[in-house]
């Protein structure tokens, strides 16, 4: 099936069907075509997230609980958008409004983040703007900040120090350190949400991964005007979970997995031996 045929058969770009939280989305999967779409994808691909997707037990795959807390911060300042002072603040919709909302609430969000992190001995602050990271470091004397302007050796030294427990509070950005690091010694993080589900997923997975022994706490800090951003992120999270659930279910209907065909000798990771 060609690209154009696939789009017209399974997707629609009717603006009336695109909800507000799907901002930036051009194509939406047709409701009546979901099952057929995932069945088609499963005919040429395979997906798995846990051993049971291949017929094995999930007994050794279970991770500690992930708890996400939401902390809205009220914006008391009048936003300035395109040089115009807004008489009343509303939920930010356009990108200029979202950026204005972020700038207007930097102090309130940063103070809230530090207040939350004080309840935990080890924590990571995920921010998006330099002024956020600079202010958090100024408020939290026990924190160290990784900045994009640092040389690679300095960044590496800070990451190693945090991994060894020499640094208790780390300030960083998802686009710099959200991929490939193992921080199971930390089970608390403060996250400033954006529209990027990938960055959020990867940032949380630094802690919520194999080897983590404690419940992982995620404190989402956002302004009340950023509700659209949060709604979009939560919608993408739900869609990602639905995608894997449907795709894995379709895989089972296409491929009849028989665990007797696999070697039952399993080498356990060192951290659970």
C-alpha positions as a printed Julia matrix, in Angstrom:
273×3 Matrix{Float64}:
   0.0     0.0    0.0
   1.43    3.36  -1.0
   1.81    6.38   1.28
  -1.08    8.32  -0.25
  -3.36    5.29  -0.22
  -2.52    4.65   3.43
  -3.36    8.24   4.42
  -6.7     8.34   2.62
  -7.75    4.9    3.88
  -6.93    5.28   7.59
  -6.57    9.02   8.32
  -8.43   12.31   7.96
  -7.29   15.92   7.99
 -10.74   17.41   8.53
 -10.17   20.39  10.85
 -13.56   19.82  12.5
 -12.32   16.5   13.95
  -9.06   17.86  15.38
  -9.46   18.67  19.08
  -7.71   21.66  20.75
  -5.23   19.44  22.63
  -4.01   18.11  19.27
  -2.44   21.44  18.4
  -0.01   21.08  15.51
  -1.58   17.8   14.38
  -2.38   17.6   10.66
  -3.69   14.04  10.33
  -6.01   12.14  12.71
  -6.64    8.39  12.63
 -10.26    7.68  11.65
 -12.22    6.2   14.54
 -13.76    3.36  12.51
 -10.39    2.53  10.91
  -8.32    2.0   14.08
  -8.54   -1.79  14.24
  -7.88   -2.21  10.51
  -4.96    0.21  10.69
  -3.17   -1.62  13.51
  -3.89   -4.97  11.89
  -2.26   -3.66   8.71
   0.78   -2.31  10.6
   1.16   -5.66  12.38
   1.32   -7.44   9.03
   4.76   -5.92   8.33
   6.07   -4.99  11.81
   6.27   -6.27  15.37
   6.12   -4.4   18.68
   6.71   -5.27  22.32
   6.92   -3.38  25.63
   6.94   -6.26  28.11
   7.63  -10.04  28.09
   3.92  -10.92  28.04
   3.72   -9.34  24.57
   5.75  -12.37  23.43
   3.97  -14.85  25.67
   6.31  -14.74  28.68
   5.6   -13.85  32.31
   5.88  -10.23  33.47
   6.87  -11.33  37.0
  10.42   -9.91  36.8
   9.41   -6.96  34.62
   7.23   -5.06  37.08
   8.53   -1.57  37.92
   7.78    0.42  41.1
   4.76    2.72  41.06
   4.96    5.94  39.07
   3.08    8.79  40.73
   2.49   12.06  38.89
   1.39   15.13  40.86
   0.06   18.3   39.23
   0.86   21.74  40.64
  -0.73   24.68  38.8
   0.73   28.11  39.6
  -1.53   31.13  39.2
  -0.26   33.82  36.87
  -0.73   37.14  38.68
   0.87   39.24  35.94
  -0.72   40.64  32.8
   0.8    38.93  29.78
   2.44   40.96  27.03
   1.77   39.42  23.61
   3.19   40.95  20.45
   3.84   44.16  22.38
   0.28   44.42  23.69
  -0.56   44.18  27.41
  -3.51   41.85  27.95
  -6.25   43.2   30.24
  -7.32   39.68  31.27
  -5.21   36.53  31.2
  -6.74   33.46  29.58
  -5.51   29.99  28.75
  -2.66   30.38  26.27
  -3.51   29.06  22.79
  -1.05   30.36  20.22
   2.71   29.91  20.52
   3.3    33.64  21.25
   0.78   33.38  24.11
   2.44   30.25  25.46
   5.89   31.87  25.4
   4.5    35.0   27.08
   2.9    32.81  29.77
   6.22   31.08  30.38
   8.1    34.36  30.72
   5.49   35.84  33.06
   5.55   32.9   35.47
   9.25   32.03  35.67
   9.66   33.14  39.28
   6.48   31.52  40.59
   7.16   28.21  38.88
  10.79   28.09  39.98
  10.0    28.84  43.63
   7.31   26.18  43.55
   9.75   23.67  42.05
  12.36   24.28  44.75
   9.73   24.03  47.48
   8.69   20.61  46.18
  12.26   19.33  45.76
  13.14   20.24  49.36
  11.07   17.25  50.49
  13.5    14.83  48.82
  17.23   14.25  49.39
  17.94   13.73  45.67
  16.07   15.33  42.81
  16.3    16.53  39.2
  14.81   19.77  37.89
  13.79   19.62  34.23
  13.48   23.16  32.86
  13.24   24.59  29.33
  14.63   28.11  29.55
  18.02   29.4   30.77
  16.4    31.9   33.12
  14.49   29.05  34.78
  17.65   27.07  35.43
  19.57   30.14  36.61
  16.85   31.12  39.08
  16.46   27.58  40.47
  20.21   27.4   41.08
  20.07   30.75  42.86
  17.21   29.6   45.11
  18.5    26.07  45.76
  22.06   26.33  47.04
  22.48   22.55  46.95
  21.86   22.3   43.21
  24.19   22.22  40.22
  23.18   23.28  36.73
  24.09   21.78  33.35
  23.99   24.43  30.64
  24.31   24.11  26.9
  27.15   26.66  26.87
  29.36   24.42  29.05
  32.13   22.4   27.43
  31.64   18.64  27.19
  34.15   17.85  29.94
  32.34   20.06  32.45
  28.98   18.5   31.56
  30.45   15.01  31.92
  31.97   15.83  35.31
  28.6    17.07  36.62
  26.75   14.01  35.3
  29.28   11.63  36.86
  29.14   13.52  40.16
  25.34   13.27  40.22
  25.47    9.57  39.36
  27.92    8.96  42.22
  25.73   10.89  44.66
  28.2    13.75  45.09
  25.55   16.15  43.72
  22.1    15.89  45.28
  20.09   18.29  43.11
  20.63   18.59  39.36
  19.21   21.23  37.02
  19.09   20.31  33.35
  16.99   20.32  30.17
  15.31   17.34  28.48
  16.93   18.11  25.14
  20.39   17.74  26.72
  20.2    14.82  29.17
  16.88   13.0   28.74
  18.36   10.16  26.71
  20.52    7.17  27.66
  21.31    7.91  31.32
  20.66    5.65  34.33
  19.55    7.56  37.42
  17.91    4.82  39.48
  19.44    6.3   42.65
  16.98    9.21  42.27
  13.21    8.79  42.56
  11.97   12.38  42.46
  11.84   14.96  39.7
  10.22   18.31  38.99
   9.15   18.75  35.38
   8.12   21.9   33.49
   5.86   20.46  30.74
   6.01   21.28  27.03
   4.2    19.89  23.99
   6.92   17.24  23.49
   5.77   13.8   24.63
   9.1    12.27  23.56
  11.09   14.54  25.88
   8.71   13.89  28.77
   8.78   10.12  28.28
  12.55    9.97  28.04
  13.1    12.33  31.0
  10.9    10.24  33.32
  12.51    7.02  32.12
  15.87    8.15  33.52
  14.43    7.19  36.94
  11.53    4.85  36.22
  13.54    1.97  34.79
  15.03   -1.38  35.79
  17.06   -1.11  38.98
  14.74    1.46  40.56
  13.71    0.22  44.02
  11.42    3.05  45.13
   8.24    4.73  44.0
   9.03    7.43  41.42
   7.46   10.84  42.09
   6.97   13.32  39.25
   5.87   16.83  40.21
   4.49   18.71  37.2
   4.75   22.47  37.7
   2.92   24.72  35.24
   1.0    27.99  35.21
  -2.78   27.98  35.05
  -2.56   29.5   31.57
  -0.51   26.52  30.37
  -3.43   24.1   30.74
  -3.53   23.63  26.97
   0.1    22.48  27.03
  -0.6    20.01  29.81
  -3.78   18.72  28.13
  -1.84   18.13  24.92
   0.93   16.25  26.75
  -1.54   14.04  28.62
  -3.46   13.36  25.4
  -0.25   12.29  23.66
   0.62   10.03  26.61
  -2.78    8.38  26.39
  -2.48    7.99  22.63
   0.97    6.4   22.94
  -0.33    3.86  25.47
  -3.33    3.14  23.26
  -1.09    2.73  20.23
   1.1     0.1   21.88
  -1.91   -1.68  23.39
  -3.66   -1.96  20.03
  -0.48   -2.73  18.11
   0.57   -5.48  20.51
  -2.94   -6.91  20.45
  -2.87   -6.96  16.67
   0.55   -8.64  16.72
  -0.98  -11.52  18.7
  -3.69  -11.98  16.09
  -1.18  -12.01  13.23
   1.7   -13.9   14.82
   0.8   -16.89  16.98
   3.6   -16.73  19.53
   4.59  -20.08  21.01
   7.1   -19.76  23.84
   8.01  -23.44  23.45
   9.89  -22.41  20.33
  12.17  -20.13  22.33
  15.02  -21.02  24.64
  13.61  -20.91  28.17
  17.01  -20.23  29.71
  16.86  -16.59  30.72
  19.93  -14.66  31.9
  18.84  -12.35  34.71
  20.28   -8.81  34.92
  22.84   -8.36  37.69
  20.68   -5.93  39.69
  18.05   -8.62  40.39
  20.39  -11.53  41.04
